[in-house]
């Protein structure tokens, strides 16, 4: 019985460690996906703001009177 108890103890420990590692890897994977989506949203937001800034600058330049050189 001593050998059977040892095998069960070792298997129980190995399974517990593998489940813990698998859950840690799953959490890291999900966190990476969330971070990637967040980064993509931030990048899209920045590009939109840059486009609005360029349009505003173009409108401002069109409103300014042309200066003539004398």
N, CA and C atoms as an extended XYZ file, in Angstrom:
210
Properties=species:S:1:pos:R:3:atomname:S:1:resname:S:1:resid:I:1 pbc="F F F"
N         0.815       -1.193        0.000 N   UNK     1
C         0.000        0.000        0.000 CA  UNK     1
C         0.859        1.257        0.000 C   UNK     1
N         2.054        1.130        0.487 N   UNK     2
C         2.913        2.294        0.567 CA  UNK     2
C         3.239        2.843       -0.812 C   UNK     2
N         3.516        1.995       -1.764 N   UNK     3
C         3.836        2.420       -3.126 CA  UNK     3
C         2.603        3.019       -3.797 C   UNK     3
N         1.437        2.462       -3.580 N   UNK     4
C         0.200        2.980       -4.168 CA  UNK     4
C        -0.120        4.361       -3.611 C   UNK     4
N         0.076        4.550       -2.345 N   UNK     5
C        -0.158        5.867       -1.739 CA  UNK     5
C         0.816        6.891       -2.308 C   UNK     5
N         2.056        6.486       -2.489 N   UNK     6
C         3.069        7.383       -3.048 CA  UNK     6
C         2.697        7.786       -4.475 C   UNK     6
N         2.259        6.819       -5.289 N   UNK     7
C         1.863        7.107       -6.668 CA  UNK     7
C         0.676        8.060       -6.697 C   UNK     7
N        -0.303        7.824       -5.864 N   UNK     8
C        -1.481        8.710       -5.812 CA  UNK     8
C        -1.100       10.112       -5.359 C   UNK     8
N        -0.219       10.215       -4.400 N   UNK     9
C         0.227       11.524       -3.913 CA  UNK     9
C         0.978       12.282       -5.007 C   UNK     9
N         1.877       11.586       -5.687 N   UNK    10
C         2.648       12.224       -6.762 CA  UNK    10
C         1.724       12.647       -7.894 C   UNK    10
N         0.808       11.773       -8.297 N   UNK    11
C        -0.130       12.124       -9.372 CA  UNK    11
C        -1.022       13.295       -8.979 C   UNK    11
N        -1.489       13.294       -7.760 N   UNK    12
C        -2.313       14.402       -7.285 CA  UNK    12
C        -1.562       15.723       -7.313 C   UNK    12
N        -0.313       15.693       -6.914 N   UNK    13
C         0.510       16.897       -6.914 CA  UNK    13
C         0.792       17.362       -8.340 C   UNK    13
N         1.134       16.433       -9.210 N   UNK    14
C         1.430       16.783      -10.603 CA  UNK    14
C         0.199       17.370      -11.283 C   UNK    14
N        -0.952       16.766      -11.079 N   UNK    15
C        -2.186       17.272      -11.690 CA  UNK    15
C        -2.506       18.657      -11.165 C   UNK    15
N        -2.349       18.874       -9.874 N   UNK    16
C        -2.610       20.190       -9.289 CA  UNK    16
C        -1.686       21.249       -9.880 C   UNK    16
N        -0.413       20.931      -10.011 N   UNK    17
C         0.555       21.882      -10.574 CA  UNK    17
C         0.230       22.158      -12.037 C   UNK    17
N        -0.114       21.120      -12.800 N   UNK    18
C        -0.441       21.325      -14.210 CA  UNK    18
C        -1.695       22.175      -14.383 C   UNK    18
N        -2.684       21.965      -13.557 N   UNK    19
C        -3.906       22.780      -13.630 CA  UNK    19
C        -3.590       24.225      -13.277 C   UNK    19
N        -2.770       24.436      -12.261 N   UNK    20
C        -2.391       25.795      -11.880 CA  UNK    20
C        -1.625       26.487      -13.007 C   UNK    20
N        -0.694       25.778      -13.629 N   UNK    21
C         0.058       26.367      -14.741 CA  UNK    21
C        -0.840       26.645      -15.940 C   UNK    21
N        -1.748       25.727      -16.230 N   UNK    22
C        -2.661       25.936      -17.356 CA  UNK    22
C        -3.551       27.145      -17.115 C   UNK    22
N        -4.033       27.317      -15.897 N   UNK    23
C        -4.878       28.476      -15.615 CA  UNK    23
C        -4.075       29.772      -15.685 C   UNK    23
N        -2.814       29.734      -15.274 N   UNK    24
C        -1.959       30.911      -15.373 CA  UNK    24
C        -1.701       31.272      -16.834 C   UNK    24
N        -1.435       30.285      -17.666 N   UNK    25
C        -1.222       30.528      -19.095 CA  UNK    25
C        -2.493       31.068      -19.736 C   UNK    25
N        -3.644       30.532      -19.376 N   UNK    26
C        -4.920       31.006      -19.917 CA  UNK    26
C        -5.163       32.461      -19.526 C   UNK    26
N        -4.884       32.805      -18.258 N   UNK    27
C        -5.058       34.180      -17.794 CA  UNK    27
C        -4.132       35.125      -18.567 C   UNK    27
N        -2.878       34.732      -18.761 N   UNK    28
C        -1.929       35.568      -19.500 CA  UNK    28
C        -2.372       35.741      -20.949 C   UNK    28
N        -2.891       34.684      -21.549 N   UNK    29
C        -3.381       34.762      -22.922 CA  UNK    29
C        -4.548       35.740      -23.025 C   UNK    29
N        -5.513       35.609      -22.130 N   UNK    30
C        -6.683       36.497      -22.151 CA  UNK    30
C        -6.269       37.943      -21.883 C   UNK    30
N        -5.334       38.152      -20.983 N   UNK    31
C        -4.850       39.499      -20.676 CA  UNK    31
C        -4.130       40.090      -21.884 C   UNK    31
N        -3.389       39.268      -22.595 N   UNK    32
C        -2.702       39.732      -23.802 CA  UNK    32
C        -3.690       40.131      -24.882 C   UNK    32
N        -4.766       39.356      -25.039 N   UNK    33
C        -5.797       39.697      -26.017 CA  UNK    33
C        -6.448       41.019      -25.643 C   UNK    33
N        -6.771       41.192      -24.367 N   UNK    34
C        -7.408       42.432      -23.916 CA  UNK    34
C        -6.482       43.633      -24.123 C   UNK    34
N        -5.210       43.454      -23.831 N   UNK    35
C        -4.248       44.547      -24.009 CA  UNK    35
C        -4.099       44.893      -25.481 C   UNK    35
N        -4.104       43.884      -26.341 N   UNK    36
C        -4.005       44.134      -27.781 CA  UNK    36
C        -5.202       44.904      -28.303 C   UNK    36
N        -6.400       44.542      -27.851 N   UNK    37
C        -7.605       45.269      -28.267 CA  UNK    37
C        -7.563       46.699      -27.768 C   UNK    37
N        -7.142       46.877      -26.524 N   UNK    38
C        -7.061       48.221      -25.947 CA  UNK    38
C        -6.065       49.077      -26.725 C   UNK    38
N        -4.951       48.491      -27.072 N   UNK    39
C        -3.920       49.215      -27.825 CA  UNK    39
C        -4.439       49.596      -29.213 C   UNK    39
N        -5.172       48.696      -29.845 N   UNK    40
C        -5.721       48.975      -31.172 CA  UNK    40
C        -6.764       50.094      -31.095 C   UNK    40
N        -7.592       50.074      -30.052 N   UNK    41
C        -8.578       51.143      -29.883 CA  UNK    41
C        -7.895       52.483      -29.656 C   UNK    41
N        -6.851       52.483      -28.824 N   UNK    42
C        -6.115       53.721      -28.565 CA  UNK    42
C        -5.473       54.247      -29.843 C   UNK    42
N        -4.916       53.352      -30.643 N   UNK    43
C        -4.276       53.761      -31.891 CA  UNK    43
C        -5.300       54.359      -32.851 C   UNK    43
N        -6.470       53.751      -32.946 N   UNK    44
C        -7.530       54.275      -33.816 CA  UNK    44
C        -7.987       55.645      -33.329 C   UNK    44
N        -8.085       55.808      -32.020 N   UNK    45
C        -8.502       57.090      -31.452 CA  UNK    45
C        -7.472       58.175      -31.763 C   UNK    45
N        -6.201       57.839      -31.652 N   UNK    46
C        -5.129       58.795      -31.946 CA  UNK    46
C        -5.155       59.191      -33.417 C   UNK    46
N        -5.341       58.212      -34.304 N   UNK    47
C        -5.398       58.517      -35.736 CA  UNK    47
C        -6.576       59.430      -36.055 C   UNK    47
N        -7.706       59.206      -35.406 N   UNK    48
C        -8.872       60.073      -35.610 CA  UNK    48
C        -8.602       61.487      -35.144 C   UNK    48
N        -7.964       61.619      -33.993 N   UNK    49
C        -7.638       62.948      -33.484 CA  UNK    49
C        -6.620       63.656      -34.376 C   UNK    49
N        -5.645       62.923      -34.900 N   UNK    50
C        -4.670       63.526      -35.811 CA  UNK    50
C        -5.346       64.004      -37.094 C   UNK    50
N        -6.302       63.238      -37.590 N   UNK    51
C        -7.039       63.627      -38.788 CA  UNK    51
C        -7.868       64.900      -38.513 C   UNK    51
N        -8.521       64.949      -37.358 N   UNK    52
C        -9.291       66.148      -37.001 CA  UNK    52
C        -8.382       67.361      -36.861 C   UNK    52
N        -7.202       67.165      -36.281 N   UNK    53
C        -6.255       68.275      -36.132 CA  UNK    53
C        -5.806       68.786      -37.496 C   UNK    53
N        -5.528       67.884      -38.422 N   UNK    54
C        -5.113       68.294      -39.764 CA  UNK    54
C        -6.231       69.058      -40.462 C   UNK    54
N        -7.485       68.601      -40.310 N   UNK    55
C        -8.619       69.311      -40.914 CA  UNK    55
C        -8.790       70.689      -40.306 C   UNK    55
N        -8.643       70.789      -38.992 N   UNK    56
C        -8.778       72.083      -38.313 CA  UNK    56
C        -7.678       73.041      -38.752 C   UNK    56
N        -6.460       72.536      -38.867 N   UNK    57
C        -5.358       73.386      -39.326 CA  UNK    57
C        -5.597       73.868      -40.754 C   UNK    57
N        -6.126       72.989      -41.605 N   UNK    58
C        -6.408       73.376      -42.984 CA  UNK    58
C        -7.500       74.440      -43.027 C   UNK    58
N        -8.529       74.292      -42.212 N   UNK    59
C        -9.592       75.297      -42.159 CA  UNK    59
C        -9.057       76.624      -41.645 C   UNK    59
N        -8.211       76.591      -40.637 N   UNK    60
C        -7.623       77.810      -40.083 CA  UNK    60
C        -6.746       78.495      -41.120 C   UNK    60
N        -5.960       77.734      -41.843 N   UNK    61
C        -5.098       78.313      -42.869 CA  UNK    61
C        -5.938       78.938      -43.981 C   UNK    61
N        -7.081       78.338      -44.309 N   UNK    62
C        -7.953       78.888      -45.346 CA  UNK    62
C        -8.611       80.177      -44.891 C   UNK    62
N        -8.835       80.342      -43.607 N   UNK    63
C        -9.489       81.541      -43.079 CA  UNK    63
C        -8.532       82.718      -42.963 C   UNK    63
N        -7.258       82.460      -42.838 N   UNK    64
C        -6.301       83.547      -42.677 CA  UNK    64
C        -6.131       84.286      -44.003 C   UNK    64
N        -6.046       85.624      -43.931 N   UNK    65
C        -5.890       86.381      -45.183 CA  UNK    65
C        -4.504       86.143      -45.795 C   UNK    65
N        -4.469       86.158      -47.101 N   UNK    66
C        -3.201       85.967      -47.804 CA  UNK    66
C        -2.383       87.247      -47.669 C   UNK    66
N        -1.120       87.143      -47.373 N   UNK    67
C        -0.257       88.311      -47.245 CA  UNK    67
C         0.513       88.484      -48.544 C   UNK    67
N         0.584       89.728      -48.967 N   UNK    68
C         1.320       90.032      -50.194 CA  UNK    68
C         2.683       90.605      -49.834 C   UNK    68
N         3.638       90.266      -50.659 N   UNK    69
C         4.973       90.820      -50.459 CA  UNK    69
C         5.071       92.119      -51.226 C   UNK    69
N         5.652       93.098      -50.629 N   UNK    70
C         5.812       94.389      -51.316 CA  UNK    70
C         7.245       94.701      -51.613 C   UNK    70
